[in-house]
Amino acid sequence: MQTREPVPYVGRFAPSPTGPLHFGSLVAAVASYLQARVNSGRWLLRIEDIDPPREQAGASEQIIETLQHYGFEWDGDVIFQSTSFESHEEALALLVEQQSAYPCRCSRSDLADAKRGPLGRIYPGTCRAGSEPGESSIRLRTNNSEIAFDDILQGRIVQRLESEGGDFVICRRDGLIAYHLAVVVDDEIQGVSEVVRGIDLLDSTPRQIYLQQQLNYRLPGYIHIPVITHQDGSKLSKLTGAPGISLREPKKTLVRALRDLRQEPPPNIEQSSLAIIWSWAEENWQLGKLFECKAIFNSA
């Protein structure tokens, strides 16, 4: 019986340059980084700069500077998602060619009365059989078979895409490649073996797995960690006014992130150097401590 060679561990952190790095993103970066290091793997930094209308001038440089200031060390050069545009376009063309995807002229107002499901408005299939020529988005044709995966923290996750959300957009009307397709293509190009990210993206994963299957890509493992919230329970994010993390007290903020990840760093370790804090974190990282708080953390 032929044995398969183990896949080298490759993790990644992939922020969008829509603003400075906030504390919730730092926590996700720390978890992703430590998971890669304890698995003797590579950790990549990818800036997801494929949505110019939403990007903030200087945000990419600010994010990179902040991560450097906090002592992160990524493997290889910083990767900018926009440099993979040709690969995104090739994957899109393949999906259209094999009739897995099709043009759709429906606007948001056209779908305003569509039935809602767990993933939002359920696309009713209006353009599946064809649409008039003109400006169009491209949708991926779904079916109602189960898309399932085992998340290391969240357990078994199952979705039926067609009935829960319907065919979804993989290229926007303005010609920009949609997030789901871009992230799947880039993870394949970069050999990502495990994705560590916030639980707010959990519902996106079955759609991305479906795309991986359509493109005959390898399937990475997934770990969706708790997200940091405001006191009112809303997710800490740029959209909810989360401020960028300060460069003045990186040791104190890093230790706070470790505590929010339930890693129990020793008292007063923030008085040590960043190198010592990271060394302790790598030696003591235990993902299992997150099992008791699988959904959310409240910010201090």
C-alpha positions as CSV (number, residue, x, y, z in Angstrom):
1,M,0.0,0.0,0.0
2,Q,1.5,3.3,-1.1
3,T,1.9,5.9,1.7
4,R,1.5,9.6,1.0
5,E,4.2,12.0,2.0
6,P,3.0,14.4,4.7
7,V,2.2,17.9,3.5
8,P,4.6,20.6,4.9
9,Y,2.8,22.9,7.3
10,V,2.1,26.3,5.8
11,G,0.0,28.9,7.6
12,R,-0.8,32.5,6.6
13,F,-2.2,35.8,7.9
14,A,-4.1,37.7,5.3
15,P,-5.3,41.2,6.4
16,S,-7.1,43.6,4.0
17,P,-5.7,47.1,3.8
18,T,-8.9,48.8,4.6
19,G,-7.5,50.4,7.8
20,P,-4.9,49.9,10.5
21,L,-4.4,46.6,12.3
22,H,-6.9,46.4,15.3
23,F,-6.7,44.2,18.4
24,G,-9.0,41.5,17.0
25,S,-6.8,41.1,14.0
26,L,-3.7,40.9,16.2
27,V,-5.3,38.0,18.2
28,A,-6.0,36.1,14.9
29,A,-2.4,36.8,13.8
30,V,-0.9,35.5,17.0
31,A,-3.0,32.3,16.9
32,S,-2.1,31.7,13.3
33,Y,1.6,32.5,13.9
34,L,2.0,30.2,16.9
35,Q,0.1,27.4,15.3
36,A,2.6,27.5,12.4
37,R,5.6,27.7,14.7
38,V,4.6,24.8,16.9
39,N,4.1,22.7,13.8
40,S,7.6,23.6,12.5
41,G,5.9,25.3,9.6
42,R,6.2,28.4,7.4
43,W,4.1,31.4,8.1
44,L,3.2,33.7,5.3
45,L,2.0,37.3,5.3
46,R,-0.4,38.1,2.5
47,I,-2.0,41.6,2.0
48,E,-5.4,41.1,0.4
49,D,-5.4,44.2,-1.8
50,I,-7.9,43.3,-4.4
51,D,-10.7,45.7,-3.6
52,P,-9.3,49.2,-4.3
53,P,-12.6,51.1,-3.6
54,R,-12.4,49.9,0.1
55,E,-8.7,50.3,0.6
56,Q,-7.2,53.0,2.7
57,A,-4.1,54.8,1.5
58,G,-1.0,53.7,3.3
59,A,-2.8,50.9,5.2
60,S,-0.6,48.1,3.7
61,E,2.6,49.7,4.9
62,Q,1.0,50.5,8.3
63,I,0.0,46.9,8.8
64,I,3.4,45.6,7.9
65,E,5.1,48.1,10.1
66,T,2.8,47.2,13.1
67,L,3.5,43.4,12.7
68,Q,7.2,44.1,12.5
69,H,7.0,46.3,15.6
70,Y,5.3,43.4,17.5
71,G,8.0,41.0,16.6
72,F,6.3,38.8,14.0
73,E,8.7,37.1,11.6
74,W,7.1,35.8,8.3
75,D,8.8,33.5,5.9
76,G,9.7,35.0,2.5
77,D,8.6,38.3,1.1
78,V,5.2,39.9,1.9
79,I,2.7,38.7,-0.7
80,F,0.3,41.1,-2.3
81,Q,-2.8,39.4,-3.5
82,S,-3.1,41.8,-6.5
83,T,0.0,40.2,-8.0
84,S,-2.0,37.0,-8.5
85,F,-4.6,38.7,-10.8
86,E,-3.7,36.5,-13.8
87,S,-4.1,33.3,-11.7
88,H,-7.5,34.6,-10.5
89,E,-8.6,35.3,-14.1
90,E,-7.4,31.8,-15.2
91,A,-9.4,30.1,-12.5
92,L,-12.5,32.2,-13.4
93,A,-12.1,31.3,-17.1
94,L,-11.9,27.6,-16.2
95,L,-15.0,27.7,-14.1
96,V,-16.9,29.4,-16.9
97,E,-15.5,27.1,-19.5
98,Q,-16.6,24.0,-17.6
99,Q,-20.1,25.6,-17.1
100,S,-19.6,25.7,-13.3
101,A,-20.1,29.5,-13.5
102,Y,-22.2,31.8,-15.6
103,P,-22.9,35.6,-16.2
104,C,-25.6,37.2,-14.0
105,R,-27.2,40.6,-14.7
106,C,-29.2,40.7,-11.5
107,S,-28.7,43.8,-9.4
108,R,-29.1,44.2,-5.6
109,S,-32.6,45.7,-6.2
110,D,-33.6,42.8,-8.4
111,L,-32.9,40.5,-5.5
112,A,-34.4,42.7,-2.7
113,D,-37.4,40.4,-2.3
114,A,-35.5,37.1,-2.5
115,K,-36.1,34.7,0.3
116,R,-33.5,34.9,3.1
117,G,-31.5,31.9,4.4
118,P,-28.6,31.3,6.8
119,L,-26.2,32.9,4.4
120,G,-28.3,35.9,3.5
121,R,-30.6,36.4,0.5
122,I,-30.9,33.1,-1.5
123,Y,-30.2,33.6,-5.1
124,P,-33.3,32.3,-7.0
125,G,-31.4,31.2,-10.1
126,T,-32.8,33.9,-12.3
127,C,-29.8,33.9,-14.8
128,R,-28.9,30.2,-14.6
129,A,-30.4,29.4,-18.0
130,G,-28.8,32.5,-19.6
131,S,-29.0,36.3,-19.5
132,E,-29.0,39.2,-21.9
133,P,-25.6,40.5,-23.0
134,G,-24.2,43.4,-21.0
135,E,-22.5,44.3,-17.7
136,S,-22.7,41.2,-15.5
137,S,-21.3,39.6,-12.5
138,I,-20.2,35.9,-12.6
139,R,-21.9,33.4,-10.2
140,L,-20.8,29.9,-9.3
141,R,-23.4,27.3,-9.9
142,T,-24.2,25.4,-6.6
143,N,-26.1,22.3,-5.8
144,N,-27.7,21.0,-2.6
145,S,-25.3,18.2,-1.7
146,E,-23.7,18.5,1.7
147,I,-20.5,20.5,2.0
148,A,-18.9,19.4,5.3
149,F,-15.7,19.8,7.1
150,D,-14.3,19.2,10.5
151,D,-13.0,22.3,12.2
152,I,-10.5,21.6,14.9
153,L,-12.2,23.9,17.3
154,Q,-15.8,24.2,16.1
155,G,-16.4,20.6,15.2
156,R,-18.4,19.3,12.2
157,I,-19.8,22.0,10.0
158,V,-22.3,21.2,7.3
159,Q,-24.0,23.5,4.7
160,R,-26.2,22.9,1.7
161,L,-25.2,25.8,-0.5
162,E,-28.0,25.9,-3.0
163,S,-30.8,26.0,-0.4
164,E,-29.0,28.1,2.2
165,G,-27.5,30.8,-0.1
166,G,-27.8,29.9,-3.7
167,D,-25.3,30.5,-6.5
168,F,-22.7,33.1,-5.3
169,V,-20.7,35.8,-7.0
170,I,-17.1,35.1,-7.8
171,C,-16.5,38.1,-10.1
172,R,-18.2,41.4,-9.5
173,R,-20.0,43.6,-12.1
174,D,-17.1,46.0,-11.9
175,G,-14.7,43.2,-13.0
176,L,-13.1,42.8,-9.6
177,I,-12.5,39.2,-8.5
178,A,-14.6,38.4,-5.4
179,Y,-13.0,37.4,-2.1
180,H,-14.1,33.7,-2.1
181,L,-12.3,33.0,-5.4
182,A,-9.2,35.1,-4.8
183,V,-8.5,33.5,-1.4
184,V,-9.0,30.0,-2.7
185,V,-6.6,30.5,-5.6
186,D,-4.0,32.2,-3.5
187,D,-4.1,29.5,-0.8
188,E,-3.5,26.9,-3.5
189,I,-0.7,28.8,-5.1
190,Q,1.1,29.4,-1.7
191,G,0.5,25.8,-0.5
192,V,-1.4,26.8,2.6
193,S,-2.1,23.6,4.6
194,E,-4.1,25.1,7.5
195,V,-6.2,28.3,7.8
196,V,-6.4,29.9,11.2
197,R,-8.9,32.8,11.3
198,G,-11.9,34.2,13.2
199,I,-15.2,32.4,13.6
200,D,-16.9,35.3,11.8
201,L,-15.6,33.7,8.6
202,L,-16.9,30.2,9.5
203,D,-19.9,30.5,7.1
204,S,-17.6,31.4,4.2
205,T,-15.6,28.1,4.5
206,P,-18.1,25.7,2.8
207,R,-18.3,28.0,-0.2
208,Q,-14.5,28.1,-0.4
209,I,-14.3,24.3,0.0
210,Y,-16.9,24.0,-2.9
211,L,-14.7,26.2,-5.0
212,Q,-11.6,24.1,-4.1
213,Q,-13.5,21.0,-5.2
214,Q,-14.6,22.6,-8.5
215,L,-11.0,23.6,-9.3
216,N,-9.5,20.3,-8.1
217,Y,-7.4,22.0,-5.4
218,R,-6.1,20.5,-2.2
219,L,-8.3,21.1,0.8
220,P,-6.5,22.8,3.7
221,G,-7.4,22.2,7.4
222,Y,-9.4,24.9,9.2
223,I,-9.4,26.4,12.7
224,H,-11.9,29.2,13.4
225,I,-11.0,30.9,16.7
226,P,-13.2,33.1,18.8
227,V,-13.5,36.7,17.8
228,I,-12.9,39.7,20.0
229,T,-16.1,41.8,20.7
230,H,-17.1,45.1,22.0
231,Q,-18.9,45.3,25.3
232,D,-22.2,45.3,23.5
233,G,-21.4,42.0,21.8
234,S,-20.7,43.4,18.3
235,K,-17.5,42.1,16.6
236,L,-14.4,44.3,17.1
237,S,-13.8,45.4,13.5
238,K,-13.0,48.4,11.3
239,L,-16.7,48.7,10.5
240,T,-17.6,49.0,14.1
241,G,-14.9,51.6,14.8
242,A,-12.1,49.4,16.3
243,P,-9.0,51.6,16.7
244,G,-5.6,50.5,15.4
245,I,-3.4,49.0,18.0
246,S,-0.8,51.2,19.5
247,L,2.9,51.0,18.7
248,R,3.8,52.4,22.2
249,E,3.2,49.3,24.3
250,P,3.7,46.2,22.1
251,K,4.8,43.9,24.9
252,K,1.7,44.7,27.1
253,T,-0.6,44.4,24.1
254,L,0.9,41.1,23.0
255,V,0.6,39.6,26.4
256,R,-3.1,40.7,26.5
257,A,-3.6,38.9,23.2
258,L,-2.0,35.8,24.7
259,R,-4.3,36.0,27.7
260,D,-7.4,36.5,25.5
261,L,-6.2,33.3,23.7
262,R,-6.3,31.6,27.2
263,Q,-2.6,30.9,27.2
264,E,-2.0,32.0,30.8
265,P,1.4,33.8,30.4
266,P,3.2,34.3,33.7
267,P,2.7,37.4,35.8
268,N,4.8,40.4,34.8
269,I,6.2,38.7,31.6
270,E,5.4,42.0,29.8
271,Q,8.4,43.4,31.6
272,S,10.7,41.1,29.6
273,S,11.8,41.6,26.0
274,L,9.5,40.8,23.0
275,A,11.9,38.0,22.1
276,I,11.4,36.4,25.5
277,I,7.6,36.8,25.3
278,W,7.5,35.1,21.9
279,S,9.8,32.4,23.1
280,W,7.5,31.6,26.0
281,A,4.5,31.7,23.7
282,E,6.0,29.3,21.2
283,E,7.1,26.8,23.9
284,N,3.7,26.9,25.7
285,W,1.1,27.3,22.9
286,Q,-1.9,25.0,23.5
287,L,-4.7,25.3,21.0
288,G,-6.8,23.1,23.2
289,K,-7.2,25.8,25.8
290,L,-9.6,27.5,23.3
291,F,-12.1,24.6,23.5
292,E,-13.8,26.2,26.5
293,C,-14.5,29.4,24.7
294,K,-15.3,28.5,21.1
295,A,-17.3,31.5,20.0
296,I,-16.4,34.9,21.3
297,F,-14.2,36.9,23.6
298,N,-15.2,40.2,25.2
299,S,-12.6,43.0,24.8
300,A,-11.3,44.6,27.9
